[in-house]
């Protein structure tokens, strides 16, 4: 893996590149503006820097997923322009989660080589390579109703879209993100709606759930209480997917009423993809560790993520990117210092996004890639 940082005019990019002589190359990139100027000026700087990354560090790679982190989505979304997915040629997520460095916009992107990109009638983007179809959905949402009904209907619609591709939520979805407007008020509806839908399709504590992050965030619609991004893969065999528990440090999520996997490991012939769900300072009884102390919560969170990565045969050396969520913006300086001391070269972004339980002051998620040689499965 190659880690890199590059300064551009009024913007900064940091990335991790999984480089191979044969097979799919992959790069995860974070691009942020410097804290000056209007939204349109910062957006122009970020997009110009991203274009240079695509032409330089990531030459020959195609974006498969892009997320915009905005500081004020209601006022800024129109400034992004129309047909964002066509602009980038992939699934594009737009979420209000203000970057904590004082800027108005940041971008996270995944780019890969040799992918044939297409868009389905159900507004799903498919990256096709070597018999696998990597299916991305971004910004799914509904207006009206409450967070419970929106979550249920949204998951049902997503399942119908996957079935059009010969797939299903239960059989093929590997990762979801639920962005919840006023998370302290509305997250319980998301939990209930997701559990009821999962029960209907056979996702239970006795089968498996799906790696996920449930966190504060919103789109521009005032009555849209839940926004969802999702990732599924068609073409995987049952043995390729393994669910990561971290049971020495974390408990099964169903024990405190939620339904997601701590992490998911996917084995391909040439590599292992590891998805770590949103992870906080929690123990294997489901209890918050170090209440009120963000520094010690950060350390416990790192320990929990390390245990999950280790169970998947990986380490922080294999991590491609990190997203760090903070409840209190006043904790940013301390947390940033800790991360930059321990992970100075990892591509990362820090955003304001209260976690689903008020006592958790910080949460992080990440993805990792590890080279393997497994002739049992097709290469990525």
N, C-alpha and C positions, 0 to 999 in steps of 0.2 A: 504494500500500500504506500502511496505517495501522498504526503500532506503538504499543502502549500497555502501561502497567503500572498495577495497581490493588492497593491494600492492603485487606485484609478483616480481620475479627476472627480473629487467630491464624493467618492464611494470607496468601499473596501470589500474585497471578496476573500473568502476562506473556503478551502475545499479538501476533500479526500478522494483520491482516484485509485480505484482497483484496476490495475493495469495487467493485462495478459497478452502473450504473443498470439494465442489462438483463442477464440471465443469472445464472449461479450465483455467489453470494457464498461466500467460504471464509475460515475462521479457524482458525489453529493456536494452541493454548493450552497453556501450562505452568502448573500450579498446585502449590504446595508449602506445607507447614505451616511454622510456626516451631518451632525445636527445644526444645519443652517439652511435658510431659505424656505420657500413655500413648499407645499406638498408637490405641486407640479415640478418644481425644480429638483426636489429630492427623488421623485419618481423617474425623471429623465436621467438623473445621475445613476440610479440603480439599474435601470434598463440598459443604459449605455455600457455600464460595467459588465452586466450579464451577457450582453452581446459580445463583448471582448473576450469574456471567459469562454463562450461557445466557439468563438473563432480561434482561440489560442489554447489555453489549458485543456479544454474539452473538445478540441477540433475532431470532427468525425463522429461525435456523439449527438444523440437526439434527445431533447427533453421528453420524458414520459409522464412527469408529474411536477407541478409548480404550485407553491402556496405563497400568497401575499399576506403578510402580517401588517395590518393598518392600525393607526392610532385613533381614527374617527371614521368608521366605515360609512355612516349615513351621509357625511359630507364628501367623502373621498372616492366612493365607488364610481360615481359618474366620471371622475377625472381619470379613471383607468382606461376608459375607452370601451367600445363595444367589442363583442366576439373575442374575449380574452383567450379562450381555448384555441380559436383559429389563429390568433396572434402568435401563440406559443406552439401551436400544433400538438397539444396534449391536454389532459385534464388540468384545470386550473382552479384552485381553491382560494377564496377571498374571505378572510376572517379578521374581525376586530379583536386583536390581541396586541396592544401597543408595545412596540419595542422599548425596552427599558433604558436604552442609551440616550433617550431624549429625541429620537428621530421619529418620522411619521410613517416610514415604510421600510420593510425588509422582505427579502425573497429567500425561500428555500426551494431548491430544485434537485430532482434526480434525473440524470442524463445517462443514456446507455447507447452502445453501438449496435449496429446490425438489426435494429428493430424496425419492423414494418408497422407503421401507425395507421389506425383506422378508427372511425367513429361510428357507433351503432345508432340505430333509430331511437334507442332508449337513453341517449345522451351519455353513453359510456365510451371511454376511450380504451382501445385495445392495442397493446404492444405485443406483436407476434414474432416469435423466434423459436426455431428448432422443436416445433410441436407443442410449445407452451403458449398460452394466451394470457398475458398479464393485463387484467381488467381494472381500470381506475374510474372511480366516480368521485366527483368533487362538487361541494356546495349543494347537496340535496337538501331540500327544505320544503315546508308547507306553511301556509298562512291559516290563521284561525284555529279554534280549539285550544287545547292546553298541551303541556309538554308530554303528557301521557299519550294522548291521541295522536299527536304529531309523530312521536317516536314509533308507535305501532304502525301507522299508515306508511311512514317513510320506509321502514324495514320491509313491510309487505310489498311496496312498490319496487324496492331494490331486489327483493327475491324474485318478483315477476320479471324484472329486467335480466337477471342472471339466468332464469329459466329459458328466456328467449335465446340465450347462448348455450343452452344445454347444461347449465350449472344451477347451483342453489346457494343460499346463505349457509345452510348447514354443511354442505359438502365442499364448498370451494372458497368461501370468504376467509381470508387470513388476518385482516386488520381493519378496524374501524376507528374513526375519531368522532366523538359527539361533542359539539360545541354548544354550550347551554347559556342562553341569556339569563342573567340573574341566577347563577348556579345554586346559590344557597336556597332559593325559593323553588326552582324548577327541576333540580336534579332528581328528586324522588320520583317525579313522573316519568323521567327517562328510564330510571331503574325498573319501575314497575312495567312500563310498556315493553321494554326490551325483554324482560324475563317472560312475560306472557307470550310474546311472539316466539321467543326461543323454545319455550315449552311446546308450542304448537308444532314446530318443525323438528323437534327431537334433539335440541341442544340443551342438555341437562348436566348436572354434576356427575352423572354416571357415564356420559359420553364425552363431550368437551364443550368449551365455549370458544370465544374468538378474542385474540389480542386486541386491546383497545385503550384509548385514552378518553376519559370523560372530564371535561374541563370548561371553565368559563370562556365564552367567546360568542360572537354573534355575526350575522350578516346585516344587510342594510334594512331589511323589512322589520318594522316594529313588532308585528304580530307573529313573526317567525321565531319561536322560542328555542328550536333545536335545529342545528345544521350538521350534516353528516358528510364525511369523506370516507371512502372505503376502497379496499384493495382485495382482489380475488385472483386466483390462478386456475385456469382450466388446463388439464393434462397431467396433474399430479397423481401419483399412485398413493395408496393409503400409507405405505411405509415411509414415504418421503417427509411426512409432517409429524413433528413431535412437539408436545406441549410441555413447557418449562414451568416448574413449580417453585423451586427455591425454598423447599419446605423447612430447612433449618432456620430460615430467617423470616419467611412469609407464610401466611395461612392461605388455604383455599378461599377464593373470594366469596363463594356462596355462604360461608360461615357468617359473613356480616351483610348478607342480603343482596349482593351484586353478582353479576354473571359475566365475567371476562377472564381470560387466561393471563397469567403474569407475563408470559412470553411464548413465542412460537419459533421453532427451528425448522427450516425447510432444506432438505438435502437434495442437491442436484449432483450430476456426475462429476462436475468440476469445482463446485463451491457449495458452501452452506450459507444461507441467508438466515439471519437471526433478528427477530422483531421483538423488542422489549417494550411492553406496555408502559403507560404512565405509572411511575413508581415513586413512592413517598417514604417517609420515615415511619415504618410500621413493623411490628414483630409478628412472630408466628402464632400469636393469639388474636391478631387483628387489632391490637392496641397501638395507639399513636405513641411513638418513642420520642422523648425529649420535648414535651409540650412547651411552646413559647420560646424555644431556643433555636433560631434558624441555623446557626453554625453547626450545632450538634445534629440537627435534623438533616442537614446537607451531608454530613459525614455518614450517618446511618443510611441515608438514601444511596450514597455511593456504594456502601457495603452491600446493600440489597441488590443493586444492579450488578455488582461484581459477581455475586453468587449466582444470579440468573445467567449471566454470560458464561461463567465457568461450567455450569450444568450443560450448556450447549457446546462446550468445547472451545469457547472463545475467551477473549479478555478485552480490556479497554484498548489494547493495541489494534484490535480488529474493528473498532467502532468507526462508522463512516460519518455520523453526524449526531449532535445532541440538540434537543429542544428543552430549555429550562423555563419552568413556569413558577412565578412568584405571586403570592397573595398580597403582600405589602410592598409597595414600591420603595419604601424606606430601607428594605433589606438588600436592595440591588447592589450597592457598592461593596458590601461585605461578601455577598455571595459571588459576585463577579471576581473579586480578588482571589477567593478560594479556588474557583474554577480555573482561572488563568494561571495560578501557581501549579495546579495539579494536571491540567489538560490544556497547556498553552497552544498546542498546534491542532487541536480537534476543531472541526467546523461546528459552530454552535450559534444559537441565538437565544437571547433572554427576553421573555415577554411577560407583561402583566396579565395574569390569568388565575384567579382564585381556584384552588383545587376543590374537589367535590365534598370534602369534609373540612369544616372551618379550622380545625386544629392543625391541619397540615399546612405548613407555611411555604413549602416548596415541593415541587414534583419535577421529574425529568423523564424523557423517553429517548430511545436511541435505536439505531439499526446497525448491525455488524455483518461483515462478510469474511468468511474464512475459506481458504483454498483447501479442497479435498480431492481425492482421486477415487471415485466410487463408480465402478463399471456397471453397477446394478441399475443406475438411472441415467436418463439422457442429460446431457450438459445443459446448462442454463441458456 
